[in-house]
Amino acid sequence: MTRVMMDNAFAYRISRDFHNALAALGAKHTLIKPGHPWQPNGKAKPFNCTRQEGWAYRQPFTSNQARTDALQP
């Protein structure tokens, strides 16, 4: 069975649309332990921080198009 682990945000716990989408996928909703925010994103968060510091914040972009163009090379 596929599981989707999320934090304990109220929106995830009560959203009918979210739970219907999980049911359609045959997935189970798993909540993290309260006070343990690193559980669902233990690998994603460090990766995203590295990308932001190494690329996204390396230089100022004057527009979204300039940022998009910088992705091309």
C-alpha positions, 0 to 999 in steps of 0.5 A, a space after each residue: 500500500 502506498 502511503 502519503 506522509 504529511 505534517 499535522 496541518 489542519 487542512 490535511 486532516 479535514 480536507 474531503 478533496 485530499 482524502 478523496 484523492 488518496 482513496 482514488 490512488 489507493 493510498 493511506 494518509 500517515 501523520 508525523 509525530 507532533 513536534 517532529 517536522 523533519 519526518 516527512 521531508 528528511 531528504 527533500 528539505 536539505 536538497 531544496 536548501 542546497 538548490 536554493 543557496 547554490 542556484 536560486 539565490 546565487 544572483 538576483 533575478 529581475 523577472 521570472 523570465 530571467 530566472 526561467 532563461 537561466 535554467 536553460 543552460 
